[in-house]
Amino acid sequence: MATPAASLELVHSSSGKPEEVRRRELAAFLRSRRERISPEQVGLPAVGRRRTPGLRREEVAQLAAVGVTWYTWLEQARAIQVSPQVLDAIARGLLLDFNERQHLFALADAADPMPRPTCPTVTPAVLTIMEQLEPLPAVAMNNRYDILAYNRTYGRLFGDLDAIAPEDRNAMLLAFTHPGWKRTLVDYEAATAMMVAKFRSAMADHVAEPAWKSLVKRLLLASPEFDAQWRRHEVGTSEHGEKRFLNPEVGLLHFEFTSMWLGPRQGTRMVTYTPADDETRERVEKLHAIAVEQGCAADGPQ
């Protein structure tokens, strides 16, 4: 149970302007992390008698290579500028784990310069869900449009996805460079324009990452259409909508698609395609039967 003093501090921290609240929360968080670490844990000698547990402010400043006065102001919730590099040094000095580090940068309203470790989001349970959704097409992809897994129906939606090399299984790359995919997308210009807009929005969090820059470079060299759309600097998102595909085996398919995020951050998502009319429903059944007959891998790429 919280003490009256702690309750009053919580009420106080939740009042005022948002930036003031954030600074107070940041100051309290830093104090709590500092007080739980002993000098021995960070390789410092325990010199002198300590009235309070944990590190002193000057010791944290030493570990982070910042001025003592500046760090004191930070813990006093003063309105000062804090760079991501300094926050990184403080996080290392205080031995913050991944969740604590995320919380620190969120409170400071700053972007973490270190790449975030990614947890596998296409779990065996997700693969089972996609299999159980058959005959409906379903695919798991990240926000860079890398195709991570798919069920058998999706594997035949554009032709034969299994025949494409795993390193080339990127929906946007295929949409702009693969003749079969280009023919299958009925509303080609609108569909690719939305893909590029969503990709550019997502890339704002990954502008320095080699995999993202490499994909853009590859597309710019391979597709004048992508080059033209990329220069427009359009941004956007879409969680659901409609798409039409001219499948080479069963004909026109009209779907409503829905995106379901597979992690706490909007990164990896599972996209499902529901028939928008009875004719599509019948043709999807036929496409699924073809996929089963052709022996498409039920769990997608390995």
The 8 nearest C-alpha neighbors of each residue, nearest first, counted from 0:
[[1, 2, 3, 6, 5, 4, 9, 7],
 [0, 2, 5, 6, 3, 4, 7, 9],
 [1, 3, 5, 4, 6, 0, 7, 8],
 [4, 2, 6, 5, 7, 1, 8, 0],
 [5, 3, 7, 2, 6, 8, 1, 9],
 [4, 6, 8, 2, 7, 3, 1, 9],
 [5, 7, 3, 9, 8, 4, 2, 1],
 [6, 8, 10, 4, 9, 5, 11, 3],
 [9, 7, 11, 5, 6, 10, 12, 4],
 [10, 8, 6, 12, 11, 7, 5, 13],
 [11, 9, 7, 13, 8, 12, 6, 14],
 [10, 12, 8, 9, 13, 14, 7, 15],
 [13, 11, 9, 20, 10, 14, 8, 23],
 [14, 12, 10, 11, 20, 9, 15, 17],
 [15, 13, 11, 12, 20, 10, 16, 17],
 [14, 16, 20, 19, 17, 13, 12, 11],
 [15, 17, 19, 18, 20, 14, 21, 13],
 [18, 16, 20, 19, 21, 15, 14, 13],
 [17, 19, 21, 20, 16, 22, 15, 23],
 [20, 18, 22, 16, 21, 17, 23, 15],
 [21, 19, 17, 23, 18, 22, 12, 13],
 [20, 22, 18, 24, 19, 23, 106, 25],
 [23, 21, 76, 25, 19, 24, 20, 26],
 [24, 22, 26, 76, 20, 25, 21, 12],
 [23, 25, 21, 27, 22, 26, 28, 20],
 [26, 24, 22, 28, 23, 27, 106, 21],
 [25, 27, 74, 23, 29, 24, 76, 28],
 [28, 26, 30, 24, 25, 29, 23, 31],
 [27, 29, 25, 31, 30, 26, 24, 32],
 [30, 28, 32, 26, 31, 27, 33, 25],
 [31, 29, 33, 27, 28, 32, 34, 26],
 [30, 32, 28, 34, 29, 33, 27, 35],
 [31, 33, 29, 30, 35, 34, 28, 93],
 [34, 32, 30, 31, 54, 35, 36, 53],
 [33, 35, 53, 31, 52, 32, 36, 54],
 [34, 36, 53, 32, 33, 31, 37, 52],
 [37, 35, 53, 34, 33, 54, 40, 38],
 [36, 38, 53, 39, 40, 54, 35, 41],
 [37, 39, 43, 40, 41, 45, 54, 44],
 [38, 40, 42, 37, 43, 41, 44, 45],
 [41, 39, 38, 37, 42, 36, 43, 94],
 [42, 40, 39, 38, 43, 37, 92, 36],
 [41, 43, 39, 40, 38, 44, 37, 45],
 [42, 44, 38, 39, 41, 45, 40, 58],
 [45, 43, 46, 38, 39, 42, 41, 47],
 [44, 46, 38, 43, 47, 39, 37, 48],
 [47, 45, 44, 48, 49, 43, 38, 39],
 [46, 48, 49, 45, 44, 50, 55, 38],
 [47, 49, 50, 46, 45, 51, 52, 55],
 [50, 48, 51, 47, 52, 46, 53, 55],
 [49, 51, 48, 52, 53, 47, 55, 54],
 [50, 52, 49, 53, 34, 54, 55, 48],
 [53, 51, 34, 49, 35, 54, 50, 37],
 [54, 52, 34, 36, 37, 35, 33, 51],
 [53, 55, 33, 34, 37, 38, 36, 58],
 [54, 56, 58, 57, 59, 53, 33, 34],
 [57, 55, 59, 58, 60, 54, 71, 67],
 [56, 58, 60, 67, 55, 59, 61, 70],
 [57, 59, 61, 55, 60, 56, 54, 62],
 [60, 58, 62, 56, 61, 57, 63, 92],
 [59, 61, 57, 65, 63, 58, 67, 62],
 [62, 60, 58, 64, 59, 63, 57, 65],
 [61, 63, 59, 92, 60, 64, 58, 89],
 [62, 64, 88, 89, 60, 61, 65, 92],
 [65, 63, 61, 62, 60, 66, 88, 59],
 [66, 64, 60, 63, 67, 61, 70, 69],
 [65, 67, 69, 68, 60, 70, 64, 61],
 [68, 66, 70, 57, 60, 69, 71, 65],
 [69, 67, 71, 66, 70, 72, 57, 65],
 [68, 70, 72, 66, 71, 67, 73, 65],
 [71, 69, 73, 67, 72, 68, 60, 66],
 [72, 70, 68, 74, 73, 69, 67, 75],
 [71, 73, 75, 69, 77, 70, 74, 68],
 [72, 74, 70, 76, 71, 75, 77, 26],
 [73, 75, 26, 71, 76, 72, 70, 29],
 [74, 76, 72, 73, 77, 26, 71, 23],
 [77, 75, 22, 23, 73, 74, 26, 72],
 [76, 78, 72, 75, 79, 73, 22, 74],
 [79, 77, 76, 80, 22, 73, 19, 72],
 [80, 78, 77, 81, 73, 72, 76, 69],
 [79, 81, 82, 78, 73, 107, 77, 69],
 [82, 80, 79, 85, 83, 86, 107, 109],
 [81, 83, 85, 84, 86, 80, 109, 87],
 [84, 82, 86, 85, 87, 109, 111, 110],
 [83, 85, 87, 82, 86, 88, 112, 81],
 [86, 84, 88, 87, 82, 83, 89, 81],
 [87, 85, 83, 89, 88, 84, 90, 82],
 [86, 88, 84, 90, 85, 89, 83, 91],
 [87, 89, 63, 85, 91, 86, 90, 92],
 [90, 88, 92, 86, 63, 91, 87, 93],
 [91, 89, 87, 93, 95, 88, 92, 86],
 [92, 90, 94, 88, 89, 93, 87, 95],
 [91, 93, 89, 62, 94, 90, 63, 88],
 [92, 94, 90, 91, 95, 89, 33, 32],
 [95, 93, 91, 92, 90, 96, 41, 36],
 [96, 94, 90, 99, 93, 100, 91, 97],
 [95, 97, 99, 98, 100, 94, 90, 101],
 [96, 98, 100, 99, 101, 95, 115, 116],
 [99, 97, 101, 100, 96, 102, 95, 103],
 [100, 98, 102, 96, 101, 95, 97, 103],
 [99, 101, 103, 97, 102, 98, 95, 96],
 [102, 100, 98, 104, 99, 103, 105, 97],
 [101, 103, 99, 105, 100, 104, 106, 98],
 [104, 102, 100, 106, 101, 105, 99, 107],
 [103, 105, 107, 109, 101, 106, 102, 108],
 [106, 104, 108, 102, 107, 103, 101, 109],
 [107, 105, 103, 108, 104, 25, 21, 102],
 [106, 108, 104, 109, 105, 103, 25, 21],
 [109, 107, 105, 106, 104, 110, 21, 103],
 [110, 108, 104, 107, 83, 105, 111, 82],
 [111, 109, 112, 83, 104, 108, 105, 204],
 [110, 112, 113, 83, 104, 109, 114, 87],
 [113, 111, 110, 83, 114, 84, 87, 115],
 [114, 112, 111, 115, 87, 110, 116, 83],
 [115, 113, 116, 112, 111, 208, 117, 205],
 [114, 116, 117, 113, 111, 97, 112, 101],
 [117, 115, 114, 118, 97, 113, 119, 98],
 [118, 116, 115, 119, 120, 114, 266, 262],
 [117, 119, 120, 116, 262, 121, 115, 122],
 [118, 120, 121, 117, 122, 262, 267, 261],
 [119, 121, 122, 261, 118, 262, 267, 125],
 [122, 120, 125, 119, 123, 126, 139, 148],
 [121, 123, 125, 124, 120, 126, 119, 127],
 [122, 124, 126, 125, 127, 121, 128, 298],
 [123, 125, 127, 122, 126, 128, 121, 129],
 [126, 124, 128, 122, 127, 123, 121, 129],
 [127, 125, 123, 129, 124, 128, 298, 130],
 [128, 126, 124, 130, 125, 129, 131, 123],
 [129, 127, 125, 131, 130, 126, 132, 124],
 [130, 128, 132, 126, 131, 127, 150, 137],
 [129, 131, 127, 128, 132, 133, 150, 126],
 [130, 132, 128, 133, 129, 127, 134, 126],
 [133, 131, 129, 130, 135, 128, 134, 137],
 [134, 132, 135, 131, 130, 136, 152, 129],
 [133, 135, 287, 284, 152, 132, 136, 283],
 [134, 136, 133, 132, 272, 273, 137, 152],
 [137, 135, 153, 152, 272, 271, 134, 133],
 [138, 136, 271, 270, 153, 150, 149, 129],
 [139, 137, 149, 270, 269, 148, 140, 150],
 [140, 138, 269, 148, 147, 268, 149, 146],
 [141, 139, 146, 147, 145, 267, 144, 268],
 [140, 142, 267, 266, 144, 143, 145, 268],
 [141, 143, 266, 144, 267, 201, 140, 198],
 [142, 144, 141, 145, 198, 211, 201, 140],
 [145, 143, 142, 141, 170, 169, 140, 146],
 [144, 146, 169, 140, 143, 141, 147, 168],
 [147, 145, 140, 169, 168, 148, 144, 139],
 [146, 148, 140, 139, 145, 300, 149, 141],
 [149, 147, 299, 139, 300, 138, 146, 298],
 [150, 148, 138, 299, 137, 139, 153, 298],
 [149, 151, 297, 153, 152, 130, 129, 137],
 [150, 152, 154, 297, 295, 153, 290, 296],
 [153, 151, 136, 287, 154, 155, 150, 290],
 [154, 152, 136, 156, 155, 151, 150, 137],
 [153, 155, 151, 160, 152, 156, 159, 150],
 [156, 154, 158, 159, 153, 152, 157, 290],
 [155, 157, 153, 158, 154, 246, 152, 136],
 [158, 156, 155, 180, 183, 246, 159, 179],
 [157, 159, 155, 156, 160, 247, 179, 246],
 [160, 158, 155, 161, 162, 154, 157, 163],
 [159, 161, 154, 162, 163, 158, 155, 157],
 [160, 162, 163, 159, 154, 295, 300, 164],
 [161, 163, 160, 159, 164, 165, 158, 154],
 [164, 162, 161, 160, 165, 167, 168, 159],
 [163, 165, 167, 166, 162, 168, 161, 160],
 [166, 164, 168, 167, 163, 300, 161, 301],
 [167, 165, 164, 168, 169, 163, 145, 146],
 [168, 166, 165, 164, 169, 163, 172, 173],
 [169, 167, 165, 146, 166, 145, 170, 164],
 [168, 170, 145, 172, 144, 146, 167, 171],
 [171, 169, 173, 144, 172, 174, 168, 145],
 [170, 172, 174, 173, 169, 144, 175, 194],
 [171, 173, 169, 175, 174, 170, 176, 218],
 [172, 174, 177, 176, 170, 171, 175, 169],
 [173, 175, 171, 180, 181, 172, 176, 170],
 [176, 174, 173, 172, 177, 222, 171, 181],
 [177, 175, 173, 174, 172, 178, 222, 221],
 [176, 178, 173, 180, 179, 174, 181, 175],
 [179, 177, 181, 180, 182, 176, 174, 173],
 [180, 178, 182, 181, 177, 183, 157, 158],
 [179, 181, 183, 174, 177, 182, 178, 157],
 [180, 182, 178, 179, 174, 183, 184, 177],
 [183, 181, 179, 180, 184, 178, 185, 245],
 [182, 184, 245, 180, 244, 181, 246, 185],
 [183, 185, 244, 187, 181, 182, 186, 180],
 [186, 184, 187, 244, 243, 183, 245, 182],
 [187, 185, 184, 189, 188, 190, 243, 242],
 [186, 188, 184, 190, 185, 189, 191, 181],
 [187, 189, 191, 190, 186, 192, 193, 185],
 [190, 188, 192, 191, 187, 186, 193, 194],
 [191, 189, 187, 193, 192, 188, 186, 194],
 [190, 192, 194, 193, 188, 189, 187, 195],
 [191, 193, 189, 195, 194, 190, 188, 196],
 [194, 192, 196, 190, 191, 195, 197, 189],
 [193, 195, 191, 197, 192, 196, 198, 190],
 [194, 196, 198, 192, 193, 197, 199, 191],
 [197, 195, 234, 193, 235, 233, 199, 198],
 [198, 196, 235, 200, 236, 194, 195, 199],
 [197, 199, 195, 201, 196, 200, 194, 202],
 [200, 198, 202, 196, 201, 197, 234, 195],
 [201, 199, 197, 234, 198, 202, 203, 196],
 [202, 200, 198, 203, 199, 204, 197, 142],
 [201, 203, 205, 199, 204, 200, 206, 198],
 [202, 204, 201, 205, 206, 200, 199, 198],
 [205, 203, 202, 206, 201, 200, 207, 110],
 [206, 204, 202, 208, 203, 207, 211, 201],
 [205, 207, 202, 203, 208, 204, 211, 212],
 [208, 206, 205, 209, 212, 211, 204, 210],
 [207, 209, 205, 211, 210, 206, 212, 114],
 [208, 210, 212, 211, 213, 207, 206, 214],
 [211, 209, 213, 212, 208, 214, 215, 207],
 [212, 210, 214, 213, 209, 208, 215, 205],
 [213, 211, 209, 215, 214, 210, 216, 208],
 [212, 214, 216, 210, 211, 215, 209, 217],
 [213, 215, 217, 211, 216, 212, 218, 210],
 [216, 214, 218, 212, 217, 213, 219, 211],
 [217, 215, 219, 213, 214, 218, 212, 220],
 [216, 218, 214, 220, 215, 219, 213, 221],
 [217, 219, 221, 215, 220, 216, 222, 214],
 [220, 218, 216, 226, 217, 221, 222, 215],
 [219, 221, 217, 218, 222, 216, 223, 226],
 [220, 222, 218, 219, 217, 176, 223, 175],
 [221, 223, 224, 225, 219, 218, 220, 175],
 [222, 224, 226, 225, 227, 219, 221, 220],
 [225, 223, 227, 222, 226, 228, 175, 229],
 [224, 226, 228, 222, 227, 223, 229, 219],
 [225, 227, 223, 229, 219, 224, 228, 230],
 [228, 226, 224, 225, 230, 229, 223, 231],
 [227, 229, 225, 231, 230, 226, 224, 192],
 [228, 230, 226, 231, 227, 225, 232, 195],
 [229, 231, 227, 228, 232, 226, 233, 225],
 [230, 232, 228, 229, 233, 227, 226, 234],
 [233, 231, 230, 229, 234, 199, 196, 228],
 [234, 232, 196, 231, 235, 199, 229, 195],
 [235, 233, 196, 200, 199, 197, 232, 236],
 [234, 236, 197, 196, 200, 233, 237, 193],
 [235, 237, 197, 238, 234, 196, 200, 193],
 [236, 238, 239, 235, 240, 197, 193, 258],
 [239, 237, 258, 257, 236, 240, 259, 256],
 [238, 240, 257, 256, 237, 258, 241, 255],
 [239, 241, 256, 255, 242, 257, 238, 237],
 [240, 242, 255, 254, 256, 243, 239, 253],
 [243, 241, 254, 253, 255, 244, 240, 256],
 [244, 242, 253, 252, 185, 254, 184, 186],
 [243, 245, 184, 252, 183, 185, 246, 251],
 [246, 244, 251, 183, 250, 185, 252, 247],
 [245, 247, 250, 248, 249, 244, 183, 251],
 [248, 246, 250, 249, 245, 158, 183, 157],
 [249, 247, 246, 250, 286, 158, 289, 155],
 [248, 250, 246, 282, 247, 286, 251, 285],
 [251, 249, 246, 245, 247, 248, 252, 282],
 [250, 252, 245, 244, 246, 253, 249, 243],
 [253, 251, 279, 244, 243, 245, 254, 250],
 [254, 252, 243, 275, 279, 242, 274, 244],
 [255, 253, 274, 275, 273, 242, 241, 272],
 [254, 256, 241, 273, 240, 272, 275, 274],
 [257, 255, 272, 239, 271, 240, 241, 254],
 [256, 258, 239, 271, 270, 238, 259, 272],
 [259, 257, 270, 238, 269, 268, 239, 260],
 [258, 260, 269, 268, 270, 261, 257, 238],
 [261, 259, 268, 262, 267, 265, 269, 258],
 [260, 262, 268, 267, 120, 259, 269, 263],
 [261, 263, 264, 260, 120, 267, 265, 266],
 [264, 262, 265, 261, 260, 266, 267, 120],
 [265, 263, 262, 266, 260, 267, 261, 268],
 [264, 266, 260, 267, 263, 262, 268, 142],
 [267, 265, 142, 141, 264, 268, 262, 260],
 [266, 268, 141, 140, 261, 260, 142, 265],
 [269, 267, 260, 261, 259, 139, 140, 141],
 [268, 270, 139, 259, 138, 258, 260, 271],
 [271, 269, 258, 138, 257, 137, 139, 268],
 [270, 272, 137, 257, 256, 136, 269, 273],
 [271, 273, 256, 136, 254, 255, 135, 137],
 [272, 274, 255, 254, 256, 275, 135, 271],
 [275, 273, 254, 280, 279, 276, 253, 255],
 [274, 276, 254, 253, 255, 273, 279, 277],
 [277, 275, 279, 278, 274, 280, 253, 254],
 [278, 276, 280, 279, 281, 275, 274, 282],
 [277, 279, 281, 280, 276, 282, 252, 274],
 [278, 280, 282, 252, 277, 281, 274, 276],
 [279, 281, 277, 283, 274, 278, 282, 276],
 [280, 282, 284, 278, 279, 283, 277, 285],
 [281, 283, 279, 285, 284, 280, 249, 286],
 [284, 282, 286, 280, 285, 281, 279, 287],
 [283, 285, 287, 281, 282, 286, 134, 288],
 [284, 286, 282, 288, 283, 287, 289, 281],
 [287, 285, 283, 289, 288, 284, 282, 290],
 [286, 288, 290, 152, 284, 289, 134, 285],
 [287, 289, 285, 291, 286, 290, 292, 284],
 [290, 288, 292, 286, 287, 291, 293, 285],
 [291, 289, 287, 293, 288, 292, 151, 295],
 [292, 290, 294, 288, 293, 289, 287, 295],
 [291, 293, 289, 294, 290, 288, 295, 287],
 [292, 294, 290, 291, 295, 289, 288, 296],
 [295, 293, 291, 292, 290, 296, 297, 151],
 [294, 296, 151, 290, 293, 297, 291, 154],
 [297, 295, 299, 298, 294, 151, 150, 300],
 [296, 298, 151, 150, 299, 295, 130, 149],
 [297, 299, 296, 126, 150, 149, 148, 300],
 [300, 298, 148, 149, 296, 297, 150, 301],
 [301, 299, 148, 298, 165, 147, 161, 296],
 [300, 299, 298, 148, 165, 147, 296, 161]]
